[in-house]
Structures are given as C-alpha cells and as structure tokens.
C-alpha cells in the first residue's frame, strides 16, 4: 500500500509510546491519522492534534459505544480508514497463587484483574479489528486488490511469559493466536493482518523503573544491548502496511532476547 494523503489511518493507544511513534511515522508519509486513546490522555492528544494535524478521539477500547463513536469521528474527519494499528494495551503482575511475605497468608491472582487485562489487550484489540474491517469492506479496492492493512501489538510474553505474567501472556498470546485466522477471514476482501511482538522497549511504561532496573533489562538483550526504541516499532509497522506481501505474520522485535525465568 502506498502511504500518502489519499489514505486514512486509525492508531489505538496513539497518544504515547509505540502508538505515538507510529502516528508520527504515518503523518510523515502524508497519511491522515486519527488517534484513539483514553480520556485521561485528552491533553496529550490535543497537543498532538495541534502539532501534527491529527484527530484525537477519546476512546476506551473495552467500550463498544466509545469505539463506535471514535470511528464515527475519525471517518468524519479523514474518511474511511485503510489502516488500523492497535497499540492500546496495559499489563499487570501477580503470581497465580502465593503467600504474603509478611503474614504468610495464602492468596491468589485477583480474577477481576485477570479479566481486565483480557478485556483491554485481547477483546479490545479484536473489537477494533472487527469494526475497522467492516468499514474497510465499503472501500473500493486499490490497483492490487487491497482494501486495507491491520497491525496488532502483542509481546514476546505471548511466547515467553515470566512469573506473574499469566494474565498479560494470555492476553498477548490470544492476539498472536487470532492473527492468522483473521487474516484468512479477510483475505477474500483484500485486507491484510499482521502482529508485532515487541521485547523490552523504552516507552512511558518504563519511566517508573529505577535506572538500575532499566540498565539490567538492557544488558539482558543479546544485541543491541539496549531497550528498543518506539521509532523501531513504527518502522516495522509501516513496513507491514506498505509491503503488500506481508500477511498473517507474527514477528518478534526484541533484539533476540529469550528471557530466563526470574
């Protein structure tokens, strides 16, 4: 797909981190972009609107109504999107069952927290895919028969989850698991679907980590020995979109890391 001003895109989680880098990369190609992000990102989203000329839509991907309203606003501003990049997501950490370090009391993973991660990372991703793909079906195909391209964000934890990551790994494993079936569902309509599995990236989620923790994480990467950069994610996302033979793939972007249990 040629990236230019004739194309519209929606990026979920686009007000920061991997999503923001992807927004900037698409805008640099002339693409008309709408950002979906939480209402608490309103100030940041409006700053990006002013700087980049994008459209900010306050959207929680767990809400059917908010996602519908977001697509309505995005399409009113830019037309039907041919590109969807799903970066909205979050994580948590708790062992499946454990003992309190102070009292010794036995506790288990809070099931409401497990459900929340699945609702955001997995079902929220699918919700946006399904609704965007339905819109893409209304488009006339391009010269090569293509109507659209979708890029999802999973994690290396989908294949190599650590202690405490049961919910997160399950949610991201689900994203990986649905990539090929969705690509097959949409192949007759000229819509491609791919997923990126980032490793340890230097995004706002890492800002709370002490410097020594970030240094240790960087040292654990085989090569290059540093955290991934959001621009590197964006570069791969754009390649998946523009390369018409990229379809049904789950690609690790992790510096070859295979993390030992800790």
Number of C-alpha atoms within 10 A of each C-alpha: 21 13 19 14 14 12 21 25 28 31 26 30 25 30 28 22 21 28 27 22 20 27 28 19 17 25 20 13 14 15 23 27 31 29 28 30 26 20 14 10 19 16 12 15 26 17 15 21 17 10 9 15 14 25 22 29 27 19 26 20 29 19 14 15 11 17 22 17 15 24 24 14 17 25 19 10 15 20 16 21 25 24 29 25 30 28 26 27 21 14 18 13 15 16 16 15 12 13 12 10 8 6 7 9 9 10 12 11 16 12 10 9 15 20 12 18 22 24 19 21 28 26 18 22 25 21 19 22 20 12 14 22 23 12 17 23 17 11 15 10 15 12 8 9 12 20 24 29 27 26 27 24 26 30 26 22 21 22 16 15 21 17 11 15 20 19 25 26 23 20 30 26 22 18 25 26 14 17 23 19 13 18 21 16 13 18 15 11 19 18 25 30 29 25 27 25 22 22 21 21 22 17 15 11 12 15 10 9 11 9 11 9 12 19 14 12 16 20 14 20 20 13 13 14 15 19 22 20 15 19 17 15 22 21 14 16 23 19 12 24 25 14 12 17 10 14 22 20 17 21 18 17 19 22 19 13 18 16 15 9 8 5
